[in-house]
Amino acid sequence: MPKQTEPTTRPIKIAFLLFDRFSNLCLANCLEPMRAANTFAPHPAYRWRFLTPDGAPVRSSSGLTVSPDCSVAGMTPVDRLFIVASYDHLAHDTPATRRLLARAAGQSQLVAGLDAGAWLMASAGLLHGRQATIHWDLLDAFSERFLQVNVIRAPHLRDGDRLTCAGAMAAFDMTHNMIRTDLGPAIALDVEGLFLTDRPTLQPAPKRGDALVRRALDMMRTELETPLTLGVLARRVGTTPRTLTRRCQAALGLTPGVLYRHIRLSAARQMVEGSSSSIAEIALRCGYEDPAALTRAFRLRFGCAPRQMRLRSAATAPQIRTENATDRM
């Protein structure tokens, strides 16, 4: 049975190393779920900086210019290094690049290659004897070029302290799995709900979860104002309370009641931080009988009252937008 993970109080330090003509969608599908997870966790769980090989701005394949925080030479130790490369990977594969990647890997607890990033990792010797994947358009050439890498056609693969990802859509699933491991299934569900990921997954079906549980979660999300009893919820999804409880615990390690409360409080937090609705109105819309009941539950989950969080959010919003660009790790 999966164990509910306690959110970390120390942000996980991340560096994104961007190469010219990287896929902006690949970067966004990795970065945005982390940003969303920060808003759901009691404390910011992820903190990131953007690097380029020489500290100069780079442009994505769609023409978006990114000004980095520093070059690889200015990098300090991080928990995770994401190498983001897409087009022109052969032009980037130079002796200088191999040296800088080897240096950067020495300062990282985990190195991940997104899209064609695995090619640069392998060329730098970072995937020797490891399982790895790459964008499937490059898979054959990759396996022929790097005989010491066990190349597997997969959306994403982790082998020890190395992680490789095949492309943009796979990057979301990879990051979602990472959030689940880091912060637990409940916050991973919050992120999933925010991005409306009812699309078919790139992951094998057993890893995606129980269809019955997913129907129950969808029902919980649509019935916030008047929460359903366990009996009514089970009946609406076509099962018994006992079976629903067992399936929720097997899939997520949480009972239906705990899941329902988590979803309601996550919705309340979004309203507190993202709307001007009164606390009384938010309480009503999230199924609490009065503001006091919401405040008690909110304080237990997030460590402060709704009004305190609203004030704090308003006061820190400008700093949040610039924090990653100005603070050193």
C-alpha positions as CSV (number, residue, x, y, z in Angstrom):
1,M,0.0,0.0,0.0
2,P,1.5,3.4,-0.9
3,K,2.5,5.5,2.1
4,Q,1.5,9.1,2.4
5,T,4.6,11.2,2.1
6,E,5.0,14.2,4.4
7,P,5.9,17.3,2.3
8,T,9.4,18.4,2.8
9,T,10.2,21.7,4.6
10,R,13.5,22.2,2.6
11,P,12.9,23.1,-1.0
12,I,14.4,20.7,-3.5
13,K,17.0,22.7,-5.4
14,I,16.8,22.3,-9.2
15,A,18.8,23.7,-12.1
16,F,17.5,23.7,-15.7
17,L,20.4,23.8,-18.2
18,L,19.0,25.1,-21.4
19,F,20.5,24.6,-24.9
20,D,19.6,26.7,-27.9
21,R,16.5,25.5,-29.7
22,F,15.2,23.5,-26.7
23,S,11.6,22.6,-26.6
24,N,9.6,25.2,-24.6
25,L,6.8,22.7,-24.2
26,C,9.1,20.1,-22.8
27,L,10.4,22.7,-20.2
28,A,6.9,23.9,-19.4
29,N,5.6,20.4,-18.8
30,C,8.4,19.8,-16.3
31,L,8.4,23.2,-14.7
32,E,4.7,24.1,-14.4
33,P,3.7,21.0,-12.3
34,M,6.4,21.9,-9.9
35,R,5.2,25.4,-9.7
36,A,1.7,24.1,-9.1
37,A,2.9,21.7,-6.4
38,N,4.5,24.7,-4.6
39,T,1.1,26.3,-4.2
40,F,-0.5,23.1,-2.8
41,A,2.2,22.1,-0.4
42,P,2.4,23.7,3.1
43,H,5.9,24.9,2.2
44,P,7.4,25.5,-1.2
45,A,8.8,22.2,-2.2
46,Y,10.8,23.2,-5.4
47,R,13.2,26.0,-6.1
48,W,14.8,26.4,-9.5
49,R,17.3,28.4,-11.5
50,F,18.0,28.6,-15.2
51,L,21.4,28.0,-16.6
52,T,23.0,28.1,-20.1
53,P,26.4,26.8,-21.1
54,D,28.0,30.2,-21.2
55,G,25.5,32.4,-19.4
56,A,24.2,33.9,-22.6
57,P,20.5,34.0,-23.4
58,V,19.1,31.1,-25.5
59,R,16.1,30.8,-27.7
60,S,13.6,27.9,-27.8
61,S,12.6,26.1,-31.0
62,S,9.6,28.4,-31.1
63,G,11.7,31.6,-30.7
64,L,11.2,32.3,-27.0
65,T,14.2,34.0,-25.5
66,V,15.3,33.0,-22.0
67,S,17.8,35.0,-20.0
68,P,19.5,32.6,-17.6
69,D,20.4,33.2,-14.0
70,C,24.0,32.2,-14.6
71,S,26.3,29.9,-16.6
72,V,27.2,26.4,-15.7
73,A,30.5,27.8,-14.3
74,G,28.4,29.7,-11.7
75,M,26.3,26.7,-10.7
76,T,26.3,25.7,-7.1
77,P,25.3,22.2,-5.8
78,V,21.7,21.1,-6.5
79,D,19.5,18.2,-5.8
80,R,18.5,17.8,-9.5
81,L,19.9,18.9,-12.8
82,F,17.6,18.9,-15.8
83,I,19.4,19.0,-19.2
84,V,16.9,20.5,-21.7
85,A,18.0,20.1,-25.4
86,S,16.0,19.3,-28.5
87,Y,17.0,20.5,-31.9
88,D,20.7,20.9,-33.0
89,H,21.8,18.3,-30.4
90,L,24.7,17.3,-32.7
91,A,26.0,20.8,-32.9
92,H,25.8,21.1,-29.1
93,D,27.7,17.8,-28.7
94,T,31.3,19.2,-28.4
95,P,34.2,18.5,-26.1
96,A,33.4,21.7,-24.2
97,T,29.8,20.6,-23.6
98,R,31.0,17.1,-22.4
99,R,33.4,18.8,-19.9
100,L,30.7,21.2,-18.6
101,L,28.2,18.4,-18.2
102,A,30.6,16.2,-16.4
103,R,31.3,19.1,-14.0
104,A,27.7,19.9,-13.5
105,A,26.8,16.2,-12.9
106,G,29.4,16.2,-10.1
107,Q,27.4,18.9,-8.3
108,S,24.0,17.2,-8.7
109,Q,22.4,14.3,-6.8
110,L,20.3,13.4,-9.9
111,V,20.8,14.3,-13.6
112,A,17.9,14.2,-16.0
113,G,17.9,14.5,-19.7
114,L,14.7,15.8,-21.4
115,D,14.0,15.2,-25.1
116,A,17.5,15.1,-26.8
117,G,19.2,15.8,-23.5
118,A,20.0,12.1,-23.1
119,W,22.2,12.3,-26.2
120,L,24.4,15.0,-24.5
121,M,24.4,13.0,-21.3
122,A,25.5,9.8,-23.0
123,S,28.2,11.6,-24.9
124,A,29.6,13.0,-21.7
125,G,29.7,9.5,-20.2
126,L,26.8,10.0,-17.8
127,L,24.8,7.1,-19.0
128,H,27.5,4.4,-19.3
129,G,26.0,1.1,-18.3
130,R,22.6,2.6,-17.6
131,Q,19.1,2.2,-19.0
132,A,17.9,5.3,-20.9
133,T,15.4,6.6,-23.4
134,I,15.4,9.6,-25.7
135,H,13.0,11.2,-28.1
136,W,11.7,8.4,-30.2
137,D,12.8,10.0,-33.5
138,L,16.4,9.7,-32.3
139,L,16.1,6.2,-30.7
140,D,17.7,4.2,-33.5
141,A,20.6,6.6,-34.0
142,F,21.1,6.9,-30.2
143,S,21.3,3.1,-29.8
144,E,23.8,2.8,-32.7
145,R,26.0,5.7,-31.4
146,F,26.1,4.7,-27.7
147,L,26.6,1.0,-27.5
148,Q,27.4,1.2,-23.8
149,V,23.8,2.5,-23.0
150,N,20.9,0.1,-22.6
151,V,18.4,2.0,-24.8
152,I,14.8,1.3,-24.2
153,R,11.7,2.7,-26.0
154,A,9.8,4.2,-23.0
155,P,8.3,7.6,-22.1
156,H,10.7,8.1,-19.3
157,L,13.2,5.9,-17.4
158,R,15.1,6.3,-14.1
159,D,18.2,4.2,-13.5
160,G,19.8,5.2,-10.1
161,D,20.8,8.8,-10.2
162,R,20.1,9.2,-13.9
163,L,16.7,10.0,-15.4
164,T,15.8,10.3,-19.1
165,C,12.6,11.5,-20.8
166,A,11.5,11.0,-24.4
167,G,9.6,14.3,-25.0
168,A,7.2,17.0,-24.0
169,M,4.1,15.0,-23.1
170,A,6.2,12.4,-21.3
171,A,7.8,15.2,-19.3
172,F,4.4,16.0,-17.5
173,D,4.0,12.3,-16.5
174,M,7.6,12.1,-15.4
175,T,7.2,15.2,-13.2
176,H,3.8,14.1,-11.9
177,N,5.4,10.8,-10.7
178,M,8.2,12.8,-9.2
179,I,5.8,15.0,-7.2
180,R,3.9,11.9,-6.0
181,T,7.2,10.5,-4.7
182,D,8.3,13.8,-3.2
183,L,5.1,15.1,-1.7
184,G,2.6,12.2,-1.6
185,P,-0.5,11.1,-3.6
186,A,-2.8,13.8,-2.4
187,I,-0.7,16.8,-3.7
188,A,-0.1,14.8,-6.9
189,L,-3.9,14.6,-7.3
190,D,-4.2,18.4,-6.7
191,V,-1.7,19.0,-9.5
192,E,-3.4,16.5,-11.8
193,G,-6.8,18.2,-11.2
194,L,-5.4,21.6,-11.9
195,F,-4.1,20.6,-15.3
196,L,-7.2,18.5,-16.1
197,T,-5.2,15.5,-17.1
198,D,-8.1,13.2,-18.1
199,R,-6.2,12.6,-21.4
200,P,-4.9,9.0,-22.0
201,T,-1.6,8.7,-20.2
202,L,1.8,7.6,-21.6
203,Q,2.2,5.4,-18.5
204,P,1.1,1.8,-18.4
205,A,-2.5,1.4,-17.1
206,P,-1.6,-0.1,-13.7
207,K,0.5,2.9,-12.8
208,R,-2.2,5.3,-13.8
209,G,-4.5,4.1,-11.1
210,D,-7.9,2.5,-10.4
211,A,-10.7,3.6,-12.7
212,L,-13.2,3.2,-9.9
213,V,-11.1,5.5,-7.7
214,R,-10.8,8.0,-10.5
215,R,-14.6,8.1,-10.9
216,A,-14.9,8.7,-7.2
217,L,-12.3,11.6,-7.3
218,D,-14.1,13.2,-10.2
219,M,-17.4,13.0,-8.2
220,M,-15.7,14.6,-5.1
221,R,-14.4,17.5,-7.2
222,T,-17.8,18.2,-8.6
223,E,-19.6,17.9,-5.3
224,L,-17.8,20.3,-3.1
225,E,-20.6,22.5,-1.7
226,T,-22.6,19.6,-0.4
227,P,-20.2,16.8,0.3
228,L,-21.6,13.3,-0.3
229,T,-21.6,10.7,2.4
230,L,-19.5,7.6,1.8
231,G,-22.6,5.6,1.1
232,V,-24.0,8.0,-1.5
233,L,-20.6,8.4,-3.1
234,A,-20.1,4.7,-3.4
235,R,-23.6,4.2,-4.8
236,R,-23.0,6.9,-7.5
237,V,-19.8,5.2,-8.7
238,G,-21.4,1.8,-8.7
239,T,-19.9,0.0,-5.7
240,T,-20.2,-0.4,-1.9
241,P,-18.6,1.7,0.8
242,R,-16.3,-1.1,1.8
243,T,-15.1,-1.7,-1.7
244,L,-14.5,2.0,-2.4
245,T,-12.6,2.4,0.9
246,R,-10.4,-0.7,0.1
247,R,-9.7,0.5,-3.5
248,C,-8.8,4.0,-2.4
249,Q,-6.4,2.7,0.2
250,A,-4.9,0.3,-2.2
251,A,-4.5,3.0,-5.0
252,L,-3.5,6.0,-2.9
253,G,-3.0,4.9,0.7
254,L,-5.8,7.2,1.8
255,T,-9.4,6.6,2.8
256,P,-12.2,8.3,0.8
257,G,-12.9,10.6,3.7
258,V,-9.3,11.9,3.8
259,L,-9.2,12.3,0.1
260,Y,-12.5,14.3,0.1
261,R,-11.3,16.6,2.8
262,H,-8.0,17.1,1.0
263,I,-9.8,18.1,-2.2
264,R,-12.1,20.5,-0.5
265,L,-9.3,22.2,1.4
266,S,-7.2,22.5,-1.7
267,A,-10.1,24.1,-3.5
268,A,-10.5,26.5,-0.5
269,R,-6.9,27.5,-0.7
270,Q,-7.2,28.3,-4.4
271,M,-10.2,30.5,-3.6
272,V,-8.4,32.2,-0.7
273,E,-5.3,33.0,-2.8
274,G,-7.0,33.6,-6.2
275,S,-10.3,35.3,-5.5
276,S,-11.8,38.1,-3.4
277,S,-14.6,35.9,-2.1
278,S,-15.2,36.2,1.7
279,I,-14.1,33.4,4.0
280,A,-17.7,32.7,4.7
281,E,-18.5,32.3,1.0
282,I,-15.5,30.1,0.5
283,A,-16.5,27.9,3.5
284,L,-20.0,27.5,2.0
285,R,-18.6,26.6,-1.5
286,C,-16.2,24.1,-0.1
287,G,-18.8,22.3,2.1
288,Y,-18.1,23.8,5.6
289,E,-21.0,24.8,7.8
290,D,-19.4,28.1,8.8
291,P,-16.1,30.0,8.6
292,A,-14.9,28.7,11.9
293,A,-15.2,25.1,10.8
294,L,-13.2,26.0,7.6
295,T,-10.6,27.9,9.6
296,R,-10.0,24.9,12.0
297,A,-9.5,22.5,9.1
298,F,-7.5,25.0,7.1
299,R,-5.1,25.6,10.0
300,L,-4.6,21.9,10.6
301,R,-3.7,21.4,6.9
302,F,-1.8,24.6,6.0
303,G,-0.5,25.8,9.4
304,C,-2.4,29.2,9.3
305,A,-5.9,30.6,9.0
306,P,-7.4,31.5,5.6
307,R,-7.1,35.2,6.3
308,Q,-3.5,34.9,7.2
309,M,-2.7,33.0,4.0
310,R,-4.5,35.6,1.9
311,L,-2.5,38.4,3.5
312,R,0.7,36.5,3.1
313,S,0.0,35.6,-0.5
314,A,-0.7,39.3,-1.3
315,A,2.4,40.5,0.5
316,T,4.8,38.0,-1.1
317,A,3.5,37.8,-4.7
318,P,6.1,40.2,-6.1
319,Q,8.9,38.4,-4.3
320,I,7.7,35.0,-5.5
321,R,7.9,36.2,-9.1
322,T,11.6,37.2,-8.8
323,E,12.9,34.8,-6.1
324,N,14.2,32.2,-8.5
325,A,16.0,34.8,-10.6
326,T,17.8,36.6,-7.7
327,D,18.4,34.2,-4.9
328,R,21.5,32.0,-5.0
329,M,21.2,28.4,-4.0
